[in-house]
Structure formats: structure tokens, C-alpha cells
Amino acid sequence: MDFFSDNTAAASPRVMAALAAANAGSASPYGKDDWTRRVEERFATIFEREVAVFLVLTGTAANALALASIVKPWGAILTHEEAHVVEDECGAPEFFTNGAKLVDLPGTGAKLKPETVTKALSHLRAGDFHQVQAQALTITQATECGTIYTPAEVRALKDAVTPRGLKLHMDGARFANALVTLGCTPAEITWKAGVDVLSFGGTKNGALAAEAVIFFDPAEAEEMKWRRKRAGQTLSKGRVLGAQFEGLLADDHWLDLARHANARAKRLADSVAQGSQARLAWPCQANEVFLVLPPTVQERLKSAGVGYYDWSARSLPPEAPLKDGEIVGRFVMSFATEADDVERLVAAIAG
């Protein structure tokens, strides 16, 4: 049973069908194809405004290029200490910004609070040429601990950085999963709450390899076409990306896929909350479940062939630390996760 990651799932059949259909005939290269044009229009509809859209292959590229577009080499990017840009992108944000500094901050459940951000800003003196200049805040939606920001929480963070002129970037690798839990519109959790640029995830939610960088002020995106090309992310056969997103976004397929994954995660979380063999490390708010596992349960899961990741405990609530022998295990559901697999996992945990 594979609960390692939503990246282990195949692509949605509808996405693959769209990709196969786009393979017929010739098309203009470098993103000038009809599929990409239609996807750009679709994103404008989804977000209820004019947007500048740049399709790329990976989430790391999306995040790094988005940040490079809003941060100077002498800038500072405030983020959570467990954010993907800090832990899992091999220095790409620093590289593509030509040296900007990541300032990583603590927060329970991988979430940042306005007071934490404000305190960090107080140590970065504006205009002091001896120091990097705070220029962006990046948050993850849903977070690395499976928690989510509400529109009010996003707005509070934006309000905290607005006096210093920072831009707000959202890493939305699991944006769809957060959105269906919140029940709000894409606009309400992004630009209406103060987000300037979004990395919109496709790959973890049914695409084969497709992400989008979405600028809510197209003027902020003027350099992006050169940055994307320089990074090797401008596909000559751009329809490969456009077709994937067309299949994913049509008829709100992307939201249906996220609902499936979230429902599977909720089933696991609910069963654990009702039992006594393990406990939730953080609330399950998207498609990931983080469990505090005692040694006996770890052994049962190993015997049952359950695949999951041993996760960091840094963002646990201070009042609920790990006991001797306990670990935090991450279990990730996808659009392809079968109900039977979840039930077998539930049984293995219960013993």
C-alpha cells in the first residue's frame, strides 16, 4: 500500500486523453498554440480577472521563477522553516533570484502568524545597505503539514507585510485540495486576500507534469518570459503543457480530483481520531494525514507493507511533543487512492 506521496499516482485518464488528442497535427510552438491560449483564458475565468499565465514543468521551477520575478538579488524572502522552498528545492529559489536570502520562520502546523512575520521584519532594517531587504513573503497552501490558510489568515499576513512593500507569493502545489476544503472561490483565497503571484499545482492533482505561474498583476510578469526561457522551462512543443491543463480544468475536473483525495484522507483521519492506537499530529485539512505513531503501530504498518514517510516533528504543538519511540508519519492520498486501501490502512493501525 503506497501512501508515500500524491506524486506516485499516474495522471488522470482525462488529462492523458487531452494530451493524446493534442498530439494530432501541427501547432504553433513556444506556447503560441491554441491549447495554451484556451488555458490562459480559462485561468482568467477561474480567477475572475485578467492574469498573466506561464506554464512550466515542475513545482520547483514555478516557485523559483515566481520569486525571482518579485525579488532582487539583495532581497530577503520570508517563509516557514519547513516550506518546500527551504527544504526541498536544492537552492533553486536562491539560484534563480541570483542570491536572495531565504529567512525561515517557525510556526505550528507549518503555518506562519502575522506576529511572527512582523517580528522578523523588525530585524531587517529597511534601507540599510548592510542588510538584505525584505521583499517577499511566501506561504504554502496547503502547507507541508497538511494545514490550510483561510482567506482571513492570508489577508492578515498580507496586511503585516504591506507597510514594508513586500509581495505575497503562494506555493499552491496542493492549491486544489485546500480550495475544496475552504469552499471559497479561487479569487477569494488569492488576489482578493492579497496574493500577488501563485504557483498553481497540477502534477500532484492529476497532471502528468504541468504547473502554472499566475501573476494577478500582469505588469509584474514582464520579465517572466525571459526568466522562463533562461531556466529551460519554455517548451518548444508548448501544447504538451497546455493540453494537460485543458484536460485538468475542463468541467472542474481538477476540483473533483481534489475532493476524492481529500475524502480518502478524511476517512483515515476520522478513524484515528476515534481510536486509541495513534493520534493526529495536526488537523487533516487537505489530502495529507500526519499521525503520531508509537512503536507498536510502526511495526504493524511495516508488517502490512504500508508505505509512508517518517516526517519532521518540528511543527508539532509545543504542548504535544513526541514520546519515546514515537514518530510522525505522513500518509498522502491522491485522486487514484482506492477506498479498499484506506480501509486496510485503518485496520493495520487499529491492530
N, C-alpha and C positions, 0 to 999 in steps of 0.2 A: 504494500500500500504506500503510495507516493504522496506525501504531504509536504515535500521539501519546498516547493515554490509554484507560483502560477506560471512561471516561465517554462516549466516542464510540460505543460499542456500543448497539444498541437494547435493549429489555427482553426478558427471556426469554419465549418464547411461553406457557409455563405461567403466568407471572405475569400476562400480558395476558389469558389465558383466565380466570384467577381474578378479575381486575378486571372483565371483561365479565360474568361470572356474577353478581357482586355488584351490578351495575347494575340488576338486575331488582327491582321492587317498592320499598317504602319501608323505612326503617331508622331507628332512634334516632340522633340527631345527637351531635356533640361527643365521639366516642369511646365512646359507650354502646352501640354496635352489636355484633351477635353476632360479626362478623369480628374486631374488636379484642379482644373478650373471649377468643375462642379463641386468638388470638396471644399474649395475656398468659399464658394457661395453658401454651401451647407453650414460651414462653421459660422459664417456671418448670421445665418438664421438662428442657429443654436444659441449664440451669444447675444443676439438681439442688437447688433451694432456692426459697423464696419470694423474689420480686423485685418491684420497682416499675418498671413499663414506661411510657414516654412516647414516642409516635410523633411524628416531625417530618418535615419535607420535605427538609432539607438537612443535610449533614455539619457545615457551619459552625454552624448553629443547634444541632445536637446537642452539639458541643464547647463552644460558648459558654454554653449554658444549663446543661450539666452542671457546668462550672467555677463558674458563678455560684451554683450551689446549695451549693457547698462552700467558697467563698472570700468573705471580706468585702472591701469596697471598699479597705481599707487593707492587704490581704493581698498576698502575692507567690506567683506560680506559677512553679515551676522547670520548665524544659523544654529540649529540644535547640534549638540555634540555627537549625536548618533545619526545625523542626517546622511542620506545616501551620498551627497556631495562631499562629505567629510570622510566617510568610512569605505566607500565602495566605488570610487571613480578615479582612482590611481593618479590623483593630482590633475585631472583634466580641467576642472574649473580654474585652478591656478595657471595652468599652461595656456589655455585659450584666452584668459584675461591678461596674459603676459606678466603675471606675477602678483595679482591681487591677493590679499590675505583673507583666509577664512578664520573668522572669530567664532569658535564654537562655544555654545552656552548650555547650561543644564536645564532640565525640566522633566517632571514626572510624566511618564507615558509618551515621551519624545515630543511633547508639546512645549512651546515657548509661551511665557506670560509677558504682558506689556512691561511689568515692573522689572523683569529680568533684562529685557531689551533696553529699557531706559537706563538702568544701572550700567550696562555695558557701554552705552553711548557716552555716559558721563566720564568714562576713562579714555575716550577717543576725542581729543580736543579738536574742534573744528578750526581749520585754518592754520594749524600748527604743522610746519613743514617737516618737523622731526617725526611725525606720526602718519601712519596710513589714515586716509579719510573715509569715514563710514559712508558708503554709497548705496548699499542694498541690504535688504533682509530677505532671506529665502526660507520658506516653510514648506513642509511636505503634507500632501493631502491625498490619501490617508497617510498617517505617519508610519515610521518604522516600527512602532509598537501597536499598529492597528487601530489607533485612536483617530478621531477626526476633529477638525475645527468647524465651529458653527460660523455662519456669516457675521454674527456679532463679535465673535472672537477674532476673526480675520480683520474686521474693521477696527477693533481695539488695538491690534498690533500696528495697523497702518497709521492710526492716529498717534501712536507712540513714536513713530519714526518720521512722520510728516514734517515736524518743526525743523528737522535736520536735512530734509530733502531726499531721504532715501527712497529708492524704488523698491517695490514689493514683488518678488518672484515666487511663484507657486510651482513646486515639483509635483505634478499630477500624474505620476506613473500609475496610481490607482485612483485617479480622479473619479471615474465612473462608479466605483464601489462606494466612495464617500458620498457622491451625489445622491444615489438611490436611498441611502440611509437618511440623509438630511431631508429629502423630499422637497428641496427648493429647486429653483431653476439654475442652470449653469451660470447665467449672468449674475444671479444673486450671491453666489459664493465666490465670484471672481471680481470682475471690474466694478460691480456695484458695491462691493465690500472693500475696494481699494487695490486690488491686484493689478499690476501693470503688465506682467508677462507671465504666461502659463506654459509649462511643459505638459502637453496633453498626451497621456499614455494610451497606446494601442496594443502593444505587444503583450502585456500581461492580461489583456482583456479580449483576446480573440484574434488579434492580428498576427501575421507571420513575423514581420519585422517592420514596424511603422510607428513613428512618433511625430508629433507636431509641436512646433514652437509658435505660440499665438500671442501677438502683440495687440493690446487693446487700444493703443495709440499708434497707428501706422507710422507716424513720424519717428518713433523710437526704433523702427526697424530698417532705417535707411542703409545701415552698414551690413545688414544681415546677409544679403545675397553674396557679398564678398567673403564674409566670415564663413558661411556655409561651404562655399566653393573651396576656400583655402583649407578647410578641415576635411576635405574629401567626402562631403556629405551631399553634394549635388549630383544626383544620379542622372546619367545621360538618358536612360530609359525611365523617366520620371513617372510614367504611368504605373510602374510597379508599386510605387507608394500610393499614388492617387487611387488606384483601383482597390487596394486594401481598405483604405479609409471609406471609399464609397460603399463597399460591401458592409463595413462595420457600422456606419452611421445610418444607412438606409432603414427606414421604418423603426428607428430607435433600437436597432439590434444590439448596439453597444450597451444600452441600459438593461435590456433583457438578460444579456450575458452576465452583467454585474449582479443583477438580482439573484440569479441562480447561484453564483459563487457565495454571495452574502448569506443566502438562506442555508446553504450547507454549513457555513461557519457558525451561524446562529444555532443550528441543531447541536453541534458539538459543544458550544459554549453553554447552552441551556442545560445539557445533560451533566456537564461538570459542575455547574452551579448547584444542581440538585443533589449531587453525590458528595462523597467524603474522601475520595481517593486522590484527588488533585484539586487545585484551585486556580482561578483566573488571575493571571498577573496584572492584566489591565482589562477594562471593559472591551468586549468584542463589538466593534462598530463598523467593520467592513468585512473583508474576506479572509482575515488572518485571526488565528486564535493563539494566544500565548498562555501556556499553562505552567504553573509551578509543579514540578514532578518530583515526588520522593523516590528514593532508590528502588523500592518495590515496583512502582509503576514503570520506571525506566526499564527494568528487567522484563516486565511483561510486554512492553512495546517492542523491545528487541526480539523477544521470542516470537512475537506475532509478525515480525517483518515490517514494522511500521517505519517509514522514512520521514524524518523531521530534522530540523536544525536545533542545535544547542545554542540558545540566544543570550545576549548580554542582559545582565540584571541591573545595569547602571540606572535605568529609568524607573525602577520599582519605587512605589511609595515608601518613604523612609520608615513608616510605621509597620511595613510588612516585608522585612528582609527575608532572604533565603535562610533556611535552617541547614544544619549539617547534612550534606549529601544531596540536597535539592538542587535542581537546575531549572532554568526557564527553557521550555521547548516551544518552538514556533511551528504551527501547523497551518498551511496555506491551502485554501480551496480555490478552484477555478471554475470556469463555465463548464468544464468537462468532468468535474468531480461527481462521481456516482453516489447516490444515496446509500447503496449497499456498503460501499467502502467506509462511509462515515459511520454507519451502524457497527461495522466490525471494529472500527477505532474506538467507538463508545464502549463496546463490550470489552475490549482489551484494557482500557483504562479502569473500568469498573471491576474487572477481575472475575 
